[in-house]
């Protein structure tokens, strides 16, 4: 399927909300690319810090930088939808505003795409955390082709939008399966995206091509700052998003194995963790969880999805939380 030396160019898409100084890290990593044929499109989601002014500085200095502005804060999911529709190049890269890409990211992708066209190119990513720890596992190169990439997506958890190059037409045609902004909103792009994908290639490199900075501290604070009202909203969003994903698979005629795979991939463990971390209102929270997700032995409260194994798992977890420990746990430090 070699295609010869066809021209390749990229749109680099970055949603921004109060990016602060970390936005420079992201933008600078794009502008220093060894491959030069790209546009950098920044969507400001009504930032309240100096992010928009910083973006305008970059746009004034480099004609490849383009700025889009939301009139009000609409969330990262909406910003990505705006960017997907605005992308003007045949291939696109999605980035978070505090991440960075290796200087040869675009050059490596362009060299592959000149020889053979893929709907998705995927590259090794390094995770960096605030405590200084890192995680980098380049994995093995692989190529997948076919008319149905959905199960490949579900089994391999290809659920993050960063570290990949997409054919822009696919991004434009992708409607996210969530109506509101969620912490894991990128995974809810993936089912409708991979429904269109016919070719996928994971490219092993010995160095990380995408650097993802995990803001663990912010996530932990949000867990402790939760209350019943916020937890109810989190459960509602989780319920609506799970239903949208299940309905997508049912609409396109995919069977029970897909529903089971979706429910395993989009787990509710983060909700259980919130309940564990907030004993003061845990019983109220357990009742909220059951109202949305457990009824008649099924995982979803409307009973329309037969998922007894997952339902039994979460019910057992809730019962453990309802039963106070016999004695205060003790801890042994292994120094």
C-alpha positions in Angstrom: 0.0 0.0 0.0 3.0 2.3 -0.6 1.9 5.8 -1.7 5.2 7.4 -2.8 6.4 10.8 -1.7 3.1 12.5 -1.1 3.3 15.8 0.7 2.4 15.6 4.5 1.5 18.4 6.8 0.0 18.7 10.3 -2.3 20.6 12.5 -1.2 20.6 16.1 -4.4 21.1 18.3 -4.2 22.4 21.9 -7.1 23.3 24.1 -6.1 26.0 26.7 -7.7 27.0 30.0 -5.5 28.9 32.4 -2.4 27.2 31.0 -0.1 29.6 32.9 3.7 29.3 32.5 3.4 25.6 31.6 1.8 26.7 28.3 5.2 27.9 27.2 6.6 24.4 27.6 4.0 23.0 25.2 4.1 25.7 22.6 7.9 25.8 22.5 8.1 22.1 22.0 5.9 22.4 18.9 7.7 25.4 17.4 11.2 23.8 17.8 10.1 20.8 15.7 12.7 19.7 13.1 9.8 19.3 10.6 8.4 22.7 9.7 5.3 22.2 7.7 2.6 22.5 10.4 0.1 24.9 12.0 -0.4 25.3 15.7 -4.0 25.9 16.6 -4.7 27.1 20.2 -8.3 27.2 21.5 -8.7 29.5 24.5 -11.6 28.3 26.6 -12.1 31.7 28.3 -9.0 31.7 30.4 -8.9 34.0 33.4 -5.1 34.2 33.7 -2.6 35.5 31.2 -2.9 32.5 28.8 -4.6 34.4 26.0 -2.1 37.2 26.1 0.7 34.7 25.9 -0.9 33.0 22.9 -1.2 36.3 21.1 2.5 36.9 21.7 3.4 33.7 20.0 0.9 34.3 17.1 2.5 37.8 16.5 6.0 36.2 16.2 5.1 33.1 14.1 2.5 32.9 11.3 2.0 29.2 11.9 0.3 30.0 15.3 -3.5 30.4 15.1 -5.8 31.3 18.0 -9.5 30.4 18.5 -11.5 31.9 21.3 -14.6 30.6 23.2 -16.8 33.4 24.4 -17.4 31.5 27.6 -15.9 28.6 29.4 -17.3 25.4 27.8 -14.8 22.7 29.0 -12.0 20.7 27.3 -14.4 18.4 25.4 -16.0 21.4 23.7 -12.6 23.0 23.0 -11.4 19.8 21.3 -14.5 19.7 19.1 -13.8 23.3 18.1 -10.2 22.4 17.3 -11.2 19.3 15.3 -13.4 21.3 13.0 -10.8 24.1 12.6 -7.9 21.9 11.6 -6.7 22.8 8.1 -4.0 20.2 7.4 -4.5 16.5 6.4 -3.1 15.1 9.6 -3.6 16.3 13.2 -2.0 15.9 16.6 -3.9 16.5 19.9 -1.9 17.9 22.9 -2.7 18.9 26.4 -1.5 22.5 27.2 1.0 21.4 29.8 2.6 18.6 27.8 5.4 18.5 25.2 6.5 16.5 22.2 10.0 15.4 21.2 11.8 17.6 18.6 11.5 14.8 16.0 7.9 13.9 16.6 6.5 15.4 13.4 9.5 14.5 11.3 9.2 10.8 12.3 5.5 10.8 11.6 5.9 12.5 8.2 8.6 10.0 7.0 6.2 7.1 7.7 3.1 8.8 6.2 5.0 9.7 3.0 5.5 6.0 2.4 2.2 4.6 3.6 -1.0 6.3 4.7 -2.5 5.4 8.1 -5.6 6.6 9.9 -3.8 6.6 13.2 -0.1 6.6 14.1 0.7 6.0 17.7 4.1 6.7 19.5 5.7 5.9 22.9 4.8 8.3 25.7 6.6 9.0 28.9 4.5 9.8 32.0 6.0 12.3 34.5 4.5 13.0 37.9 4.9 15.8 40.4 6.9 13.6 42.8 9.6 13.2 40.2 8.8 9.7 39.2 8.5 8.7 35.6 7.2 5.8 33.5 8.3 4.9 30.0 7.6 1.6 28.4 8.0 1.8 24.6 6.3 -1.6 23.9 6.4 -3.5 20.7 5.7 -2.2 17.2 2.5 -3.4 15.7 0.2 -2.7 12.8 -3.6 -3.3 12.6 -5.9 -3.1 9.6 -9.5 -4.0 9.0 -13.1 -2.8 8.9 -13.6 -3.0 12.6 -11.0 -1.5 15.0 -13.4 -1.1 17.9 -12.4 -4.3 19.8 -8.7 -3.6 19.2 -9.3 -0.2 20.8 -11.2 -1.7 23.8 -8.7 -4.5 24.4 -5.6 -2.4 24.1 -7.0 0.7 25.9 -6.1 3.1 23.1 -8.1 5.7 24.9 -5.9 8.8 25.1 -6.0 11.3 22.4 -2.4 12.4 23.0 0.8 10.8 21.5 -1.0 10.0 18.2 -1.3 11.4 14.7 -4.8 11.2 13.2 -6.1 11.7 9.8 -7.9 15.0 10.2 -11.1 13.9 8.4 -11.6 11.3 11.1 -11.4 13.9 13.9 -13.9 16.1 12.1 -16.4 13.3 11.8 -16.0 12.2 15.5 -18.8 13.2 17.9 -17.7 12.6 21.6 -19.8 10.2 23.6 -20.2 12.6 26.5 -22.3 15.7 26.8 -20.3 17.4 29.5 -16.7 17.8 30.5 -15.2 14.9 32.4 -11.7 14.2 33.7 -11.4 11.3 31.3 -13.1 13.0 28.4 -10.6 11.9 25.8 -11.6 8.2 26.2 -15.1 9.1 25.1 -13.9 10.2 21.7 -12.4 6.9 21.0 -15.4 4.6 20.2 -16.8 6.9 17.4 -13.2 7.6 16.3 -12.1 4.0 16.0 -15.4 3.1 14.3 -14.0 5.0 11.3 -10.4 3.8 11.5 -9.2 1.2 9.0 -5.5 1.3 9.7 -3.5 1.8 12.9 0.3 1.6 13.5 2.2 1.8 16.7 5.7 3.0 16.1 8.3 1.9 18.7 11.1 4.4 19.4 13.8 4.2 21.9 13.0 7.6 23.4 9.7 9.1 24.3 7.9 11.0 21.6 5.3 12.5 23.8 5.8 13.7 27.4 2.6 13.6 29.5 2.7 15.5 32.8 0.3 13.9 35.3 -1.2 16.5 37.7 -1.7 13.9 40.5 -1.9 16.5 43.3 -4.9 18.3 41.7 -6.7 15.0 41.2 -6.1 14.0 44.8 -7.4 17.3 46.1 -10.6 17.0 44.1 -11.2 13.6 45.7 -11.0 15.0 49.2 -13.0 18.2 48.4 -15.9 16.1 47.1 -19.3 16.3 48.9 -22.7 14.5 48.2 -23.9 17.2 45.8 -20.7 17.0 43.7 -20.6 13.2 44.0 -24.2 13.0 42.7 -23.2 15.1 39.7 -20.1 12.9 39.1 -22.3 9.8 39.2 -24.8 11.4 36.9 -22.2 12.2 34.3 -20.7 8.7 34.6 -24.1 7.2 34.1 -25.0 9.4 31.1 -21.6 8.8 29.5 -21.8 5.0 30.0 -25.3 5.0 28.5 -24.2 7.0 25.5 -21.3 4.5 24.9 -23.6 1.5 25.2 -26.2 3.0 22.9 -23.4 3.7 20.3 -22.5 0.0 20.2 -26.1 -1.1 20.1 -26.9 1.4 17.3 -24.1 -0.1 15.1 -25.1 -3.7 15.8 -22.3 -4.8 18.0 -23.1 -7.6 20.5 -22.8 -8.2 24.2 -19.0 -8.7 24.1 -18.6 -5.0 23.1 -20.9 -3.9 25.9 -18.9 -6.0 28.4 -15.6 -4.6 27.1 -16.9 -1.0 27.3 -18.0 -1.5 30.9 -14.6 -3.0 31.8 -12.7 -0.2 30.1 -14.7 2.7 31.5 -14.7 1.4 35.1 -16.4 3.1 38.1 -13.4 2.5 40.4 -12.8 6.2 40.8 -16.2 6.6 42.3 -15.5 3.9 44.8 -12.2 5.6 45.7 -14.1 8.8 46.4 -16.4 6.9 48.8 -13.4 5.4 50.6 -11.7 8.8 51.0 -14.8 10.5 52.4 -16.2 8.5 55.4 -18.3 11.5 56.7 -20.9 11.1 54.0 -20.1 7.7 52.7 -23.5 6.1 53.4 -25.2 8.9 51.5 -22.7 8.4 48.7 -23.3 4.6 48.6 -27.1 5.3 48.2 -26.3 7.7 45.3 -24.1 5.1 43.6 -26.7 2.4 43.9 -29.4 4.7 42.5 -27.5 5.4 39.3 -25.7 2.1 38.7 -27.2 -0.9 40.5 -30.7 -2.3 40.1 -32.0 -5.8 39.6 -28.5 -7.2 39.3 -27.5 -5.0 36.4 -24.8 -2.4 36.3 -27.0 0.5 35.0 -30.1 1.5 37.0 -32.5 1.3 34.1 -31.7 -2.5 33.8 -31.2 -2.3 30.0 -27.6 -3.6 30.1 -27.1 -7.2 31.3 -23.8 -6.9 33.1 -24.3 -9.1 36.2 -20.6 -9.8 36.7 -19.7 -6.1 36.9 -22.8 -5.4 39.0 -21.8 -8.1 41.5 -18.3 -6.7 41.7 -19.4 -3.2 42.6 -22.1 -4.4 45.0 -19.5 -6.4 46.9 -17.3 -3.3 47.1 -20.1 -1.3 48.4 -21.0 -3.8 51.1 -17.3 -3.8 52.3 -17.6 0.0 52.6 -20.8 -0.3 54.6 -19.2 -2.7 57.1 -16.8 -0.9 59.5 -13.5 -2.6 60.2 -13.4 -4.8 63.3 -10.4 -2.8 64.6 -8.3 0.1 63.5 -5.8 -1.0 60.9 -2.1 -0.9 61.8 0.7 -0.2 59.4 4.2 -1.6 59.2 6.8 0.5 57.6 9.4 -1.5 55.6 12.4 0.8 55.7 
